[in-house]
Amino acid sequence: MDIKQLRAIVTVAEVGSVTRAAELLHLVQPAVTRQIRALEQELGVDLFERTGTGMRPTEAGTVMVERARRALDELERARAEVQPAPGEVSGIVTVGLLESTGDLLAEPLVTAVARSHPGVQLRLMTAYSGHLQRWLDDGDLDLTLLYDLDSTPSLNARPLLRERLWAVAPPGAGLRADRPVAFAEAAGHPLVMPAAGHGLRRLVDAAAVRAGSALDVAVQTNSMTVQKQLVRAGHGWTVLPGVGIAEDVAHGTLSAAPLSEPDVWRSIVLGTPRSGRTPPAVEVVARELVGRINRAVARGSWPSAQPHNAGASPEDE
């Protein structure tokens, strides 16, 4: 197999059409078809099936497309890394941001990297911690923010900060940052929560046990955006980190207050792979990301966040 064949199957899988793939690859349609057929003959399996809506990867094709995409990404990264301008750090760096931190960190990070390291190409991915950890383990991320995680044989986890979780309600509830809400009071309302097993849900479930409170979970969703939409629509309260609702509270579309009795905290860490060398581009992006986080905490843009171990008690940890 060769690079042209890998590009062909990835492009066809992405657009669902040999004709459209040929246009994007600047080839004629028969050439793309020949590349796919040659690879299928080499592997001894069909990679695509024709449907009424276009070309769809088979089960074997899905596996091959995923591996081919990673191989092409690695080749692109290698090319960027070995052909830098004189004295310039270059390369492609894929960064994972927790969904709750995207609004606060994405633009400042892109701006800082573009200004200080123009040879570095950033790719940003946002998701919940569990997805980000899996992508890091799979090699799809170079570094990522995670929470409540220690170092493992496959990754290094550098603690960055601790942040408090907040009860979040419609504006009419009148929750305020200077008036913490007892966990039992929050639990007395129908709740919009992530599904059981999700990291944030585990924190809330553990706090419920400590508070002796039963949770009335009205809706489950693994989207922070949907959580907030449902709360605004009056389907219940929810629990989120302050950084995820700061703008909503500022605009008056939600009200929120830190949880108390017990306080509920999560820790944010920077996760990086243990295996292999760390490219210079990844190192400079990691420094810029940590710098943006430290600045956000110092100026109070990250609600109820503390640098790691600042004021922590064993019970909090």
Secondary structure, DSSP 4 states (H G I P E B T S, - for coil): --HHHHHHHHHHHHHS-HHHHHHHHT--HHHHHHHHHHHHHHHTS--EEEETTEEEE-HHHHHHHHHHHHHHHHHHHHHHHHSPPTT---EEEEEEEEGGGHHHHHHHHHHHHHHH-TTEEEEEEEE-HHHHHHHHHTTS-SEEEEES---BTTEEEEEEEEEEEEEEE-GGG--BTTB-EEHHHHHTS-EEEPPTTSHHHHHHHHHHHHHT----EEEE-S-HHHHHHHHHTTS-BEEEEGGGTHHHHHTTS-EEEEEESS--EEEEEEEEESSS---HHHHHHHHHHHHHHHHHHHTT-STTEEETTTT--TTT-
